């Protein structure tokens, strides 16, 4: 599981197998490319950070 932290401080969790890449774009922003939940293809969005979480471990 991966926990994305968005620039506004909110967060979400995504299954690791849906993540294609995390990188810095041309403007120097940290972004991720992931598969859309509706399986319509990948999309790219800005993030502030991320954590890779261990299976079976509870995080607040």
C-alpha positions as CSV (number, residue, x, y, z in Angstrom):
1,X,0.0,0.0,0.0
2,X,1.2,3.5,-0.7
3,X,0.1,6.6,1.2
4,X,0.1,9.8,-0.9
5,X,0.3,13.1,0.8
6,X,-1.2,15.9,-1.3
7,X,0.1,19.5,-1.4
8,X,-2.9,20.7,0.8
9,X,-2.0,18.2,3.6
10,X,-4.7,15.7,2.9
11,X,-3.8,12.1,2.0
12,X,-5.1,8.9,0.4
13,X,-4.1,5.3,0.1
14,X,-3.5,3.4,-3.1
15,X,-2.6,-0.3,-3.8
16,X,1.0,-0.4,-4.8
17,X,0.3,-2.3,-8.0
18,X,-1.7,0.6,-9.4
19,X,1.2,3.0,-9.1
20,X,3.3,3.4,-12.3
21,X,5.8,6.0,-11.3
22,X,6.7,8.8,-8.8
23,X,9.0,11.5,-10.2
24,X,9.8,15.2,-10.5
25,X,8.2,16.8,-13.5
26,X,9.7,19.6,-15.7
27,X,8.5,22.3,-13.3
28,X,10.2,20.6,-10.3
29,X,7.0,19.3,-8.7
30,X,6.8,15.8,-7.2
31,X,4.1,13.9,-9.2
32,X,2.8,10.4,-9.4
33,X,1.3,8.4,-12.3
34,X,-1.2,5.8,-11.3
35,X,-4.0,3.8,-12.9
36,X,-7.5,5.3,-12.6
37,X,-9.9,3.4,-10.3
38,X,-12.3,3.0,-13.3
39,X,-9.5,1.4,-15.3
40,X,-9.7,4.1,-18.0
41,X,-5.9,4.5,-18.0
42,X,-3.2,6.3,-16.1
43,X,-3.4,9.8,-14.8
44,X,-0.8,12.1,-13.3
45,X,-1.2,14.2,-10.2
46,X,0.9,16.4,-7.9
47,X,1.9,15.1,-4.5
48,X,3.9,16.5,-1.6
49,X,5.2,13.1,-0.5
50,X,4.5,9.4,-0.1
51,X,5.1,6.5,2.2
52,X,5.3,2.8,1.3
53,X,3.4,1.0,4.0
54,X,4.0,-2.6,5.2
55,X,1.2,-5.1,4.8
56,X,-0.7,-5.9,8.1
57,X,0.7,-2.8,9.9
58,X,-1.9,-0.2,11.2
59,X,-1.1,3.4,10.6
60,X,-3.1,6.4,12.0
